[in-house]
Amino acid sequence: MKKTNKPVSYADLPKDYRRLCDLCLPRPIHDKIGYENALEIAEAMAGFEHQFTRDQGDYFELLTDLILDYEEGQENGVQQKELPFQQRLQNLLESAEWSASDLGRFLGLDATMGNKIVRGERKLTAEHIRKLSAHFSLSAEYFL
C-alpha cells in the first residue's frame, strides 16, 4: 500500500479477508514504511463502535500481532541491520512499492543503475545514502 495523504476510515475498509489483503498484505514488517502502512490500517479498524466481520477480526488480530512484533524488535535492538544489504534494500523497495528502476530514477541515475545497485553490482554513494535516508526516515547505517 502506498502512503497517501487521505486517512483510511473504517467505513472504507473491505469486509472480506481477501480484499483487506489487497489493501495491505499482512506480512512481517521490516521497516518504517511497512510499519506506518500497517499502523494506518490498524488504527482505522480500532475502536469500540465497530462490529467486525469474522474476516475483519482475523485480519485485525494478525495485523496487530505483526505491528507488536516490529515494535518489540525495535525496542530490543533487533533491526534490519542483521540482514544482508541487498535483502534490506529489497524489503524497503517492496514496502514502498518501488521497482529497482524507480530507485535508479529517484537517485538521479539511469533506471538500469537501480537494478545494478539492488544486485550489488554498484555501490551507493554518500549522496545516494543521504537522499534515501531522508526520504525513508532511516539512519544512514541502514544503507551501509
C-alpha positions as CSV (number, residue, x, y, z in Angstrom):
1,M,0.0,0.0,0.0
2,K,1.3,3.4,-0.9
3,K,1.2,6.1,1.7
4,T,-1.4,8.7,0.9
5,N,-2.5,12.0,2.4
6,K,-6.1,10.8,2.8
7,P,-6.5,8.9,6.1
8,V,-8.1,5.5,5.9
9,S,-11.5,5.2,7.6
10,Y,-13.3,2.1,8.9
11,A,-16.2,2.7,6.6
12,D,-13.9,2.5,3.5
13,L,-12.4,-0.9,4.6
14,P,-13.4,-4.1,2.9
15,K,-15.4,-6.7,4.9
16,D,-13.7,-9.8,3.5
17,Y,-10.2,-11.0,4.2
18,R,-9.0,-11.2,0.5
19,R,-9.9,-7.6,-0.2
20,L,-8.3,-6.5,3.1
21,C,-5.1,-8.3,2.0
22,D,-5.3,-6.4,-1.3
23,L,-5.3,-3.2,0.6
24,C,-2.4,-4.1,2.9
25,L,-0.9,-7.6,2.7
26,P,-0.1,-8.8,6.2
27,R,3.5,-9.8,6.3
28,P,6.4,-9.4,8.6
29,I,7.3,-5.7,9.0
30,H,10.9,-4.8,8.2
31,D,11.0,-1.0,8.0
32,K,9.3,2.2,9.0
33,I,7.2,2.4,5.8
34,G,5.7,-1.0,6.3
35,Y,5.1,-0.2,9.9
36,E,3.3,3.1,9.1
37,N,1.2,1.4,6.5
38,A,0.1,-1.4,8.8
39,L,-0.5,1.0,11.7
40,E,-2.7,3.2,9.5
41,I,-5.0,0.3,8.7
42,A,-5.0,-1.0,12.3
43,E,-5.8,2.5,13.6
44,A,-8.7,2.8,11.2
45,M,-10.0,-0.6,12.4
46,A,-9.5,0.1,16.1
47,G,-12.4,1.4,18.2
48,F,-15.3,0.2,20.3
49,E,-18.0,1.2,17.9
50,H,-17.0,-1.2,15.1
51,Q,-18.7,-4.6,14.7
52,F,-16.1,-6.7,12.8
53,T,-16.9,-9.4,10.4
54,R,-15.1,-12.6,11.2
55,D,-12.6,-11.9,8.3
56,Q,-12.0,-8.3,9.7
57,G,-11.4,-9.7,13.2
58,D,-8.9,-12.3,11.9
59,Y,-7.1,-9.7,9.8
60,F,-7.0,-7.1,12.6
61,E,-5.6,-9.7,15.0
62,L,-2.9,-10.7,12.6
63,L,-2.0,-7.1,11.7
64,T,-1.7,-6.0,15.3
65,D,0.5,-9.1,16.1
66,L,2.8,-8.0,13.2
67,I,2.9,-4.4,14.5
68,L,3.7,-5.6,18.0
69,D,6.4,-7.9,16.7
70,Y,8.0,-5.0,14.9
71,E,7.8,-2.6,17.9
72,E,9.3,-5.2,20.2
73,G,12.1,-5.8,17.8
74,Q,12.8,-2.1,17.7
75,E,12.8,-1.9,21.5
76,N,15.1,-4.9,21.8
77,G,17.6,-3.5,19.2
78,V,16.7,-6.2,16.6
79,Q,16.8,-4.3,13.4
80,Q,17.2,-4.9,9.7
81,K,20.9,-4.4,10.0
82,E,21.1,-8.1,10.7
83,L,20.0,-8.9,7.1
84,P,22.4,-8.6,4.1
85,F,22.3,-5.2,2.4
86,Q,20.6,-6.5,-0.7
87,Q,17.8,-8.0,1.3
88,R,17.3,-4.9,3.4
89,L,17.1,-2.8,0.2
90,Q,14.8,-5.2,-1.5
91,N,12.5,-5.2,1.6
92,L,12.5,-1.4,1.6
93,L,11.7,-1.2,-2.2
94,E,8.8,-3.7,-1.8
95,S,7.3,-1.8,1.2
96,A,7.5,1.4,-0.8
97,E,6.1,-0.4,-3.9
98,W,9.2,0.8,-5.9
99,S,10.9,-1.2,-8.6
100,A,14.7,-1.2,-9.0
101,S,14.2,1.2,-11.9
102,D,12.3,3.6,-9.6
103,L,15.2,3.5,-7.2
104,G,17.6,4.5,-10.1
105,R,15.4,7.4,-11.1
106,F,15.0,8.6,-7.5
107,L,18.7,8.7,-7.2
108,G,19.1,10.7,-10.4
109,L,20.6,7.8,-12.3
110,D,19.7,5.9,-15.3
111,A,16.9,3.5,-14.4
112,T,19.1,0.5,-15.2
113,M,21.5,1.6,-12.4
114,G,18.9,0.8,-9.8
115,N,19.0,-2.8,-10.9
116,K,22.7,-2.8,-10.5
117,I,22.5,-1.4,-7.0
118,V,19.9,-3.9,-6.0
119,R,22.0,-6.8,-7.4
120,G,25.1,-5.5,-5.6
121,E,27.0,-4.7,-8.8
122,R,27.1,-1.0,-7.9
123,K,27.5,0.6,-4.5
124,L,25.5,3.6,-3.2
125,T,27.4,6.8,-2.9
126,A,27.3,9.1,0.2
127,E,24.9,11.3,-1.7
128,H,22.6,8.4,-2.5
129,I,22.6,7.3,1.1
130,R,21.7,10.9,2.2
131,K,18.8,11.0,-0.2
132,L,17.5,7.6,0.8
133,S,17.9,8.2,4.5
134,A,16.0,11.5,4.3
135,H,13.2,10.1,2.1
136,F,12.6,6.9,4.1
137,S,13.4,8.4,7.5
138,L,16.1,5.8,8.2
139,S,19.6,6.2,9.5
140,A,22.5,6.2,7.1
141,E,23.7,3.0,8.8
142,Y,20.7,1.1,7.3
143,F,22.3,1.5,3.8
144,L,25.8,0.6,4.8
